Amino acid sequence: MLAKYRWAVILIVICMVLSGCSGFNPMPENLMSPPRLSPEQKEIEDALSAAVVSKPVLKYPKSGDYRSAFVFHDIDGDNEEEALAFYCTENDPYTRVCLLDRDEKGKWGAPPYELAGADQDVEFVAFARVVDTDSDNIVIGWGNPDDDRITLGIYVYENGELKTLLNGTQQETVFQEYLIDDIDRDGQDDIILLNNSSSTATIKLVTQQDDHASITDTHRLSDSIIRFAGVIAGRVSTETPQRGVFIDELVMGDVLVTEVFSMEHDQLVPIVTQDMDSPLSVPEDGSEPKELLSLYDQGARQNTANREDDSPAPVCADINSDLVIEIPTARLMPGYRNETEAERLYLTEYNQLNGDFLKRVFAAAINRVGGYRVEFPENWIDRVTVVTQIENGEWKFLEYHENASHPLEDLSGELARIRVVSKKDYQDKFLESYVKITERGMFTYYGYVPEQVRSELAISAATLTRQLFSLI
């Protein structure tokens, strides 16, 4: 019995570690046993060990598309993949990068093509064409375990060696968020660096200058930024092919704002910024013009993330797949007044830039815990609210009656319900009247529409489940 109890305790501890309930750091170099290498990776590791004086300790990128200590890519443009190996040694915590290639017999070897990184960790590895060379540029974010600063490095493999392409001091190229995109559509990639590690938050543009990459422009961002919430590039509006960079920022007061920059002639062009002028409205009756909210202020919205450890939301996105980026706003659902912030529900509206105004193109109630959203038809906005059934997390969509004694509890105007059920949970018999919408992982999504709803806001079960509902 004691042995069984001991094994039960061990299993519980293992489950807690794997589920992230402890302070366990899952980075591969911190594991008690290193990740198992494939035969090819083992051959590369042996070649690296043979070329390095001290025993190499493999380093793994923390984010991005490449997460292995060995990154495979056609680095020299010969249509065959080489490998970049990231490592440090027991005597030097700074990461180094080594280029490995196959010999004539197809065996991996480690020629002396290596260089020292700018810091102790590898945040990300990417490939781009910032500088017009015969092969892809290697873009590396060098990180530090003690803070959130990242240092940019851009390299190319030419004439048998790895060369640095980026001009500028290490301090000048420090950032926290980045974006690689051909913003001006000239056939070469541009890099956006966002930094809030000093007294002034900035956006920097990295483009080609002569035969190197350099910071060609810098602009100040909002004064009260706490952290960056997102950055995305896309068309600025439906009226123009002009592209821009949309930066979501969490500022003081738990509010999200968006700044937008375009690009011309290797310079940043402000479109929506904190210090932009507010437009004037000229009344037709000839009275004094009135100052309206600027686009920056129009895009300010409450951070509606459910928990403090969640990423701030909502953030900019191409919500309707038209290549134009929408700026979200959030308004309280009808009937919510005195509830705590954790109890409030918001309608999220996605808007496109339209002159001096934001034009709504999509609105939805977004359940981030449940992983779904329900689009609001135009006639639902300001007339339909959502309440949560505490015992099962079900969302109920109700026609809002302002004069009701308890407007958030008046079920006479019920229009629909959405419930998420775990497959391991007891299957409620009342789900017999629900329509199964979809499944994802361990969860099944159900929808319900009452019969004979007498309201112009009524929808069909097919409309709810096939048109308005979607996973996020």
C-alpha positions, -999 to 999 in steps of 0.1 A, spaced: 0 0 0 28 24 9 45 17 -25 13 25 -43 9 57 -24 45 67 -32 39 61 -69 7 81 -68 25 111 -53 52 109 -80 26 108 -107 9 139 -93 41 158 -92 49 148 -128 14 160 -139 19 193 -121 52 199 -138 39 190 -173 8 211 -169 28 242 -160 15 245 -125 50 251 -111 78 275 -120 93 248 -142 112 263 -171 107 240 -202 136 254 -222 155 224 -236 189 234 -223 174 234 -188 160 199 -189 177 172 -169 180 151 -200 186 169 -234 160 163 -261 167 132 -282 185 141 -314 178 125 -348 207 106 -364 214 136 -387 213 160 -358 236 137 -338 260 137 -367 260 175 -367 265 176 -330 295 153 -333 310 175 -361 304 206 -339 321 189 -309 351 181 -331 354 217 -342 350 234 -308 378 234 -282 354 232 -252 324 209 -251 295 228 -267 262 233 -248 234 235 -273 212 266 -273 176 267 -286 157 296 -301 128 306 -278 103 318 -304 97 320 -341 95 293 -368 128 276 -359 131 261 -324 159 236 -328 196 242 -319 203 231 -355 185 253 -381 185 240 -417 183 264 -446 199 270 -480 222 297 -466 246 301 -496 221 298 -525 234 265 -538 199 248 -536 212 226 -508 206 231 -471 233 240 -447 229 240 -409 234 267 -383 243 254 -349 238 275 -318 259 268 -287 278 282 -258 307 267 -238 312 261 -201 337 290 -200 317 315 -220 279 320 -215 275 340 -247 259 321 -276 279 314 -307 266 304 -342 285 280 -364 278 271 -400 280 234 -409 279 219 -444 282 185 -460 314 173 -476 317 155 -510 307 122 -493 276 137 -478 290 138 -443 284 168 -421 314 188 -412 321 220 -393 344 243 -412 356 273 -392 327 296 -402 314 309 -369 309 341 -350 300 353 -315 265 364 -308 255 396 -291 241 380 -259 236 348 -240 203 335 -256 188 331 -290 153 346 -291 145 338 -327 160 329 -361 145 341 -394 156 345 -430 149 375 -452 162 397 -480 168 430 -462 201 435 -481 202 424 -517 227 396 -517 231 363 -536 215 344 -507 191 350 -479 201 371 -450 202 354 -416 182 374 -390 189 366 -354 174 381 -322 200 378 -294 184 378 -259 194 381 -223 179 359 -195 179 388 -170 156 412 -189 134 415 -220 158 433 -243 167 417 -276 195 427 -299 192 425 -337 218 407 -358 217 404 -396 243 382 -414 251 366 -447 273 337 -458 296 349 -485 330 338 -498 334 312 -471 326 332 -441 297 346 -421 296 384 -424 277 410 -404 253 431 -425 239 454 -398 254 488 -391 248 504 -358 258 499 -321 243 472 -300 224 498 -280 208 512 -311 195 478 -323 179 468 -289 142 461 -291 113 441 -276 91 434 -305 98 432 -342 82 427 -376 98 415 -409 77 425 -440 82 441 -474 61 471 -463 67 493 -494 65 464 -518 99 471 -534 109 434 -534 131 437 -503 122 430 -467 121 458 -441 124 452 -404 104 471 -378 119 473 -342 97 484 -313 115 494 -281 102 505 -247 132 498 -226 143 535 -221 124 566 -211 110 570 -247 92 544 -266 103 542 -303 97 525 -336 127 520 -358 129 511 -395 158 489 -407 164 489 -445 193 485 -469 218 513 -471 245 507 -497 257 471 -491 246 470 -455 214 472 -434 210 503 -412 184 521 -391 170 546 -416 143 562 -395 131 565 -359 98 578 -344 86 584 -309 56 564 -298 30 569 -271 43 584 -238 25 560 -215 32 526 -230 34 497 -204 40 470 -230 35 462 -267 5 440 -273 9 433 -310 23 444 -344 10 435 -378 14 448 -414 -13 450 -441 -32 474 -463 -42 507 -446 -77 509 -462 -98 496 -491 -93 528 -509 -55 525 -515 -29 497 -519 -7 515 -494 5 492 -466 12 501 -430 24 488 -397 -3 486 -370 11 487 -334 -11 478 -305 1 493 -272 -11 487 -236 -10 520 -219 -18 532 -183 -53 526 -172 -54 491 -187 -63 507 -221 -52 496 -255 -44 521 -283 -31 517 -319 -5 537 -338 -1 532 -375 29 540 -398 34 536 -435 67 538 -453 81 559 -482 117 562 -495 131 543 -464 113 567 -441 84 561 -417 52 580 -425 29 586 -395 -8 578 -401 -23 573 -366 -2 586 -337 -6 600 -302 2 636 -312 -20 638 -344 -44 667 -347 -81 661 -340 -104 668 -370 -131 695 -369 -168 690 -376 -184 720 -394 -222 720 -386 -245 728 -415 -263 755 -395 -232 777 -396 -224 774 -359 -189 770 -345 -169 740 -357 -166 712 -330 -134 693 -324 -138 655 -328 -118 627 -314 -86 619 -333 -82 585 -349 -58 576 -320 -85 584 -295 -112 567 -315 -92 535 -313 -87 535 -275 -104 506 -259 -105 487 -227 -82 457 -223 -108 429 -222 -84 400 -215 -99 376 -189 -68 372 -167 -38 393 -158 -15 367 -174 -34 367 -207 -21 387 -236 -39 421 -239 -69 421 -262 -84 430 -286 -56 437 -311 -55 446 -347 -62 419 -373 -74 413 -408 -107 400 -395 -125 395 -428 -96 384 -450 -96 414 -473 -59 422 -467 -69 454 -449 -60 456 -412 -88 464 -389 -85 484 -356 -107 469 -328 -127 489 -303 -147 475 -274 -179 487 -258 -198 473 -228 -227 450 -236 -261 467 -229 -271 464 -192 -236 462 -177 -231 491 -153 -220 483 -118 -204 449 -123 -167 443 -116 -143 443 -146 -140 405 -144 -178 402 -147 -183 426 -176 -188 415 -212 -179 435 -242 -189 438 -278 -157 439 -299 -159 460 -331 -133 458 -359 -130 490 -379 -112 502 -410 -96 536 -414 -119 558 -434 -107 593 -437 -109 609 -402 -131 581 -388 -131 544 -380 -157 525 -400 -171 493 -385 -169 462 -407 -174 434 -381 -187 431 -346 -187 401 -323 -190 388 -288 -156 370 -281 -153 343 -256 -116 339 -251 -119 312 -224 -142 291 -246 -122 298 -277 -150 311 -299 -168 342 -311 -203 350 -322 -208 377 -349 -235 403 -342 -258 411 -371 -262 448 -375 -296 449 -359 -283 432 -328 -258 460 -319 -270 479 -289 -302 457 -287 -287 423 -277 -267 415 -246 -249 385 -234 -249 369 -199 -229 340 -186 -245 311 -168 -222 306 -139 -226 269 -133 -217 258 -168 -201 288 -185 -229 289 -211 -234 322 -230 -270 334 -234 -279 360 -260 -308 381 -248 -328 409 -263 -321 438 -240 -351 454 -223 -339 486 -207 -370 490 -185 -369 455 -171 -363 453 -134 -334 430 -140 -324 435 -176 -296 409 -175 -319 383 -161 -349 387 -183 -351 355 -203 -383 364 -221 -361 378 -248 -338 349 -252 -324 345 -287 -297 319 -286 -272 300 -264 -237 286 -269 -222 260 -246 -188 243 -246 -186 208 -232 -155 188 -223 -157 153 -236 -147 139 -202 -175 157 -185 -210 143 -178 -232 148 -208 -261 169 -198 -294 154 -209 -307 189 -217 -282 190 -246 -306 169 -266 -323 202 -277 -289 217 -287 -272 215 -321 -237 202 -323 -216 229 -340 -180 215 -341 -153 199 -321 -118 209 -312 -95 188 -291 -113 176 -260 -142 201 -264 -175 200 -282 -194 232 -291 -232 233 -290 -257 259 -301 -294 264 -291 -321 286 -305 -355 287 -288 -385 278 -309 -411 304 -319 -391 335 -309 -414 365 -316 -389 392 -323 -374 410 -353 -340 400 -338 -347 363 -340 -323 341 -359 -324 304 -370 -303 276 -356 -286 274 -390 -277 311 -390 -262 307 -355 -242 276 -361 -231 281 -398 -228 319 -401 -224 337 -368 -203 312 -348 -166 307 -354 -136 294 -335 -107 317 -326 
